Amino acid sequence: MRFGTQHKGRGKSGSAVVARSLAALLCFCASAIVTTSAQDLQPLLDAGHYKRAKAIVDDRLKKNPKDADALFASGVIKETQGDMDGAIAAIEQAITLQPKAIYHSQLGEVYGNKAQKVSMFSALKFAHNIPDEGEKALQLDPKLSDAYELLIQYYLQAPGIAGGDKDKAYALLDKLFQFDGVRANMIRGQLALKDNQPDRAESYYRNALRADENSYMAQTALANFELSRKKYAPADTGAREMLRIDRGRVTGYIFLAVSYATQERWQDLDATLGDAEKNVADDFTPYYQAGRILYTNGKDLPRAERYFKKYLTQDPEIGMPALAHAHWRLGLVYEKEGRKPEAIQELQTALNMKPDLEEAKKDLKRLK
């Protein structure tokens, strides 16, 4: 967990990705909804399958409004959507019904995200709740890594007036190292990056992998780190390791799509997008990200156009770029192709869908 940064989902399945961005469900997903048991919500959240989880959650809450696990999952989904008030209400209700360590830890994270969206006075009120929730979580589960990370990030980032304490943070980090080398090394890596020490960060990320080479989280952190440094060969290797661990998560495909689009490896890009569509049929984010890279680099604009149009054929995964953003970017592609009327139409469509999309406002004003 990261105090003050909206986290894309429980389980931290790729939460080390620094720059985030990532129609109806297909028959496969509909079938999953019918057969999924109560125990299957958490894996969906961990893997970032929020649309699938939401369909299950809505059905369960319709049948039983006091289903604690469904309320908790609803809160996670609302947090991913940016609805912090709704997330707080749902998770608080879940806690009153069935207090669980993970509920308290997640609530602390949402409080941190909420604190970033309000005035300084209100932020202090929410901030003071964060360590309380972390401590409640550890009372219920003394080895809950999420709670450790919540408290570590809080004590490192909060001002002294709100209880910030770096000594407490590092003491907790030392404890975390004793039973979760993956998470502890990843936190160390993040801190090294903040201190502009990339070599140390890489060392910690590799230590995280040594702790568990099958950790999707650790593989994601290292692959993202290499991709951010434009070291495409090791980034590609890491992304393929992510797919080895779980071909049903979209992040590995996104990394490969970005890498191959940047390198203009068209055959590899097409193959990756095909595999992504086959294995994660309800999330076309790899198409969007590949199109974004092609537009930014001014390469193969017709291909970028196809990718954005593909993205627009179904509802995005929750937490991934909205359709309005795809219309905006498609408009920019049309502009580069010299198709001004079509560009204006796409930008207007983007604003009709999302009137506060400032980038589209500026571009439409420039084109008119």
C-alpha positions in Angstrom: 0.0 0.0 0.0 1.1 3.5 -0.6 -0.2 6.4 1.5 -1.3 9.1 -0.7 -1.3 7.3 -4.0 -4.3 5.6 -5.4 -3.5 2.0 -5.6 -4.9 -0.1 -8.4 -6.3 -3.0 -6.5 -5.8 -5.3 -3.6 -3.0 -7.9 -3.7 -0.6 -5.5 -5.2 -0.5 -7.3 -8.6 1.7 -4.9 -10.4 1.3 -1.9 -8.1 4.9 -1.0 -8.6 4.1 0.4 -12.0 5.0 4.0 -11.6 3.2 5.7 -14.4 -0.2 4.6 -14.6 -2.0 5.0 -16.6 -3.7 0.5 -16.9 -18.7 -3.5 -24.2 -20.3 -6.2 -22.2 -18.3 -9.1 -20.8 -17.6 -11.9 -23.2 -19.2 -15.3 -22.9 -16.2 -16.7 -21.0 -16.6 -14.0 -18.3 -20.3 -14.5 -18.1 -19.7 -18.1 -17.5 -17.2 -17.3 -14.7 -19.9 -15.1 -13.0 -22.3 -18.0 -12.9 -19.8 -20.5 -11.4 -17.6 -18.2 -9.2 -17.8 -19.0 -5.5 -17.5 -16.6 -2.6 -13.8 -17.4 -2.2 -13.0 -16.3 -5.8 -13.5 -12.5 -5.4 -10.1 -11.9 -3.9 -8.1 -13.5 -6.8 -10.1 -11.4 -9.2 -9.2 -8.2 -7.3 -5.6 -9.3 -7.0 -5.4 -9.8 -10.8 -7.1 -6.5 -11.6 -10.2 -8.1 -13.0 -12.5 -5.5 -11.6 -15.2 -5.7 -14.2 -15.6 -9.4 -13.5 -15.5 -8.8 -9.8 -18.1 -6.0 -10.0 -20.6 -8.2 -11.8 -20.3 -10.8 -9.0 -20.3 -8.2 -6.2 -23.5 -6.5 -7.6 -25.2 -9.9 -7.7 -24.2 -10.9 -4.2 -25.2 -7.6 -2.7 -28.5 -7.7 -4.4 -29.1 -11.1 -2.7 -27.5 -10.1 0.6 -26.8 -6.4 1.3 -24.9 -7.6 4.4 -22.3 -9.7 2.6 -19.1 -8.5 4.2 -16.7 -9.8 1.6 -18.8 -8.4 -1.2 -19.0 -5.0 0.5 -15.3 -5.0 0.9 -14.7 -5.9 -2.7 -17.2 -3.1 -3.6 -15.1 -0.7 -1.7 -11.9 -1.8 -3.5 -13.6 -1.3 -6.8 -14.9 2.1 -5.8 -11.4 3.1 -4.8 -10.1 2.1 -8.2 -12.9 4.2 -9.8 -11.8 7.2 -7.8 -14.8 7.2 -5.5 -13.1 7.5 -2.1 -16.3 8.4 -0.2 -18.1 5.4 -1.6 -15.1 3.2 -0.8 -14.9 4.4 2.8 -18.6 3.8 3.3 -18.5 0.2 1.9 -15.4 -0.9 3.7 -16.5 0.6 7.0 -19.8 -1.3 6.7 -17.9 -4.5 6.0 -15.9 -3.9 9.1 -19.0 -3.5 11.3 -20.3 -6.8 9.9 -17.1 -8.9 10.1 -13.9 -7.2 11.2 -10.9 -8.6 9.2 -7.3 -7.4 9.2 -7.4 -6.9 5.4 -10.5 -4.7 5.7 -8.8 -2.4 8.2 -5.6 -2.2 6.1 -7.5 -1.3 2.9 -9.5 1.3 4.8 -6.3 2.9 5.9 -5.2 3.1 2.3 -8.4 4.7 1.2 -8.1 7.3 4.0 -4.7 8.1 2.6 -6.0 8.5 -0.9 -8.9 10.6 0.4 -6.5 12.9 2.2 -4.9 13.8 -1.1 -8.2 15.1 -2.4 -9.3 17.5 0.3 -8.1 20.6 2.1 -5.1 20.5 4.4 -7.4 20.7 7.5 -9.6 17.9 6.4 -6.5 15.9 5.2 -5.2 15.8 8.8 -8.4 14.3 10.0 -8.2 11.4 7.5 -4.4 11.1 8.0 -4.8 10.4 11.7 -7.1 7.5 10.9 -4.4 5.8 8.8 -2.1 4.4 11.5 -5.1 3.5 13.6 -6.4 1.2 10.8 -2.9 -0.2 10.3 -2.5 -1.1 13.9 -6.0 -2.7 14.1 -5.0 -4.8 11.1 -1.8 -6.0 12.8 -3.7 -6.8 16.0 -5.9 -9.2 13.9 -3.0 -10.5 11.7 0.5 -9.7 13.0 2.0 -10.8 9.6 -0.2 -8.9 7.2 2.3 -7.4 4.8 -0.3 -4.9 3.5 -0.6 -3.4 6.9 3.1 -3.1 7.4 3.5 -1.3 4.1 0.6 1.0 4.9 2.3 2.0 8.2 5.7 2.2 6.7 4.6 4.6 4.0 2.6 6.6 6.4 5.4 7.1 8.9 7.8 8.0 6.1 5.5 10.5 4.3 3.3 12.1 7.0 4.6 15.3 8.6 5.5 15.2 12.2 2.3 17.0 13.2 0.4 14.1 11.8 2.5 11.4 13.4 5.2 10.9 10.8 8.2 9.1 12.2 11.0 7.7 10.1 12.5 5.6 12.9 9.1 3.8 13.3 9.0 3.3 9.6 12.4 1.6 9.4 11.8 -0.5 12.5 8.6 -1.8 10.8 10.5 -2.4 7.6 13.1 -4.5 9.5 10.3 -6.6 10.9 8.8 -7.1 7.5 12.1 -8.4 6.2 11.8 -11.2 8.7 8.8 -12.9 7.0 8.2 -11.2 3.6 11.4 -10.6 1.7 9.5 -9.8 -1.5 7.5 -6.9 -0.1 10.3 -5.6 2.1 12.8 -5.5 -0.8 10.2 -3.8 -3.1 9.6 -1.1 -0.6 13.4 -0.6 -0.3 13.6 -0.4 -4.1 10.9 2.3 -4.2 12.7 4.3 -1.5 15.9 4.0 -3.4 14.2 5.4 -6.6 12.9 8.3 -4.6 16.4 9.0 -3.5 17.6 8.9 -7.1 19.6 5.7 -6.6 18.6 3.5 -9.5 21.4 1.0 -9.0 20.4 0.4 -5.4 16.7 0.1 -6.5 17.6 -2.5 -9.1 19.5 -4.5 -6.5 16.5 -4.5 -4.2 14.1 -5.5 -6.9 16.4 -8.4 -7.8 16.6 -9.4 -4.2 12.8 -9.4 -4.2 12.9 -11.9 -7.0 15.5 -14.0 -5.2 13.0 -14.2 -2.3 10.4 -15.6 -4.7 11.0 -15.9 -8.4 7.3 -16.7 -8.9 6.2 -13.5 -7.4 4.1 -11.6 -10.0 4.6 -8.5 -8.0 8.3 -8.7 -7.9 8.6 -9.6 -11.6 6.3 -6.5 -12.4 8.5 -4.2 -10.4 11.7 -5.2 -12.0 10.2 -5.3 -15.6 8.7 -1.9 -15.1 12.0 -0.6 -13.7 13.9 -1.8 -16.8 11.2 -0.5 -19.2 11.5 3.0 -17.5 15.2 2.9 -18.3 14.6 1.8 -21.9 16.4 -1.4 -21.3 14.1 -3.3 -23.5 15.7 -6.8 -23.6 15.6 -7.3 -19.8 12.2 -5.6 -19.6 10.9 -8.0 -22.3 12.3 -11.0 -20.4 10.6 -9.8 -17.2 7.3 -9.3 -18.9 7.5 -12.8 -20.4 8.2 -14.1 -16.9 5.0 -12.3 -15.7 3.1 -14.2 -18.4 4.7 -17.5 -17.4 3.4 -16.9 -13.9 -0.1 -15.8 -15.0 -1.2 -15.4 -18.6 -4.6 -14.2 -17.4 -3.3 -10.8 -16.1 -3.0 -8.0 -18.5 0.1 -6.2 -17.2 2.7 -8.4 -18.8 1.0 -7.9 -22.2 0.9 -4.1 -21.7 4.7 -4.1 -21.0 5.4 -6.1 -24.1 3.1 -4.0 -26.2 4.8 -0.8 -25.1 8.2 -2.3 -25.6 7.5 -3.7 -29.0 5.7 -0.6 -30.3 8.7 1.5 -29.2 11.1 -0.8 -30.9 8.9 -1.1 -34.0 8.8 -4.9 -33.7 5.6 -5.2 -35.6 5.3 -9.0 -35.8 6.1 -9.4 -32.1 3.6 -6.6 -31.3 0.8 -8.2 -33.4 1.5 -11.6 -31.8 1.4 -10.1 -28.3 -1.8 -8.2 -28.9 -3.4 -11.4 -30.2 -2.3 -13.4 -27.2 -3.6 -10.6 -24.9 -7.0 -10.6 -26.6 -7.2 -14.4 -26.3 -6.2 -14.6 -22.7 -7.6 -11.4 -21.3 -10.5 -10.9 -23.6 -12.3 -8.2 -21.5 -9.4 -5.8 -21.3 -8.0 -4.1 -24.4 -5.5 -1.9 -22.6 -2.5 -3.3 -24.5 -4.1 -1.9 -27.7 -4.5 1.5 -26.1 -1.0 1.6 -24.8 0.5 0.5 -28.0 -1.5 3.1 -29.9 -0.3 5.8 -27.4 3.4 4.9 -28.0 2.9 4.9 -31.8 1.2 8.3 -31.8 3.8 9.8 -29.4 6.7 8.5 -31.6 4.9 9.4 -34.9 5.2 5.8 -36.1 2.7 3.9 -38.3 -0.3 6.1 -37.6 -2.7 3.9 -39.4 -1.8 1.1 -37.0 -2.3 3.5 -34.0 -5.7 4.4 -35.5 -6.6 0.7 -35.6 -5.5 0.1 -32.1 -7.6 3.0 -30.6 -10.6 1.9 -32.6 -10.1 -1.6 -31.2 -10.0 -0.2 -27.7 -13.3 1.6 -28.3 -15.1 -1.6 -29.1 -15.8 -2.6 -25.5 -16.0 -1.0 -22.0 -12.6 -0.5 -20.5 -11.4 -2.3 -17.4 -12.2 -0.4 -14.3 -9.2 1.9 -13.5 -7.9 1.8 -17.1 -8.1 4.7 -19.6 -11.7 5.8 -20.2 -13.3 5.7 -23.6 -13.1 9.5 -23.7 -9.3 9.3 -23.5 -9.3 6.9 -26.5 -11.5 9.2 -28.5 -9.2 12.1 -27.6 -6.1 10.2 -28.7 -7.8 9.0 -31.9 -8.5 12.6 -32.7 -4.9 13.5 -32.3 -3.9 10.6 -34.6 -6.4 12.0 -37.2 -4.8 15.4 -36.8 -1.4 14.0 -37.6 -2.8 12.2 -40.6 -4.2 15.5 -41.9 -7.8 14.6 -41.3 -8.9 17.7 -39.4 -12.7 17.3 -39.6 -12.5 13.7 -38.2 -10.1 14.9 -35.5 -12.5 17.6 -34.4 -15.3 15.1 -34.3 -13.4 12.7 -32.1 -12.3 15.5 -29.7 -15.9 16.6 -29.4 -17.0 13.1 -28.7 -14.4 12.9 -26.0 -15.7 16.0 -24.4 -19.3 14.9 -24.7 -18.3 11.8 -22.7 -16.0 13.6 -20.2 -16.6 17.4 -20.2 -13.7 17.9 -17.7 -11.1 16.3 -20.0 -8.8 19.4 -20.1 -6.4 18.0 -22.7 -9.3 17.5 -25.2 -10.6 21.0 -24.5 -7.2 22.6 -25.3 -6.8 20.5 -28.5 -10.3 21.2 -29.7 -9.8 24.9 -29.2 -6.5 24.8 -31.0 -8.1 22.9 -34.0 -11.2 25.1 -34.4 
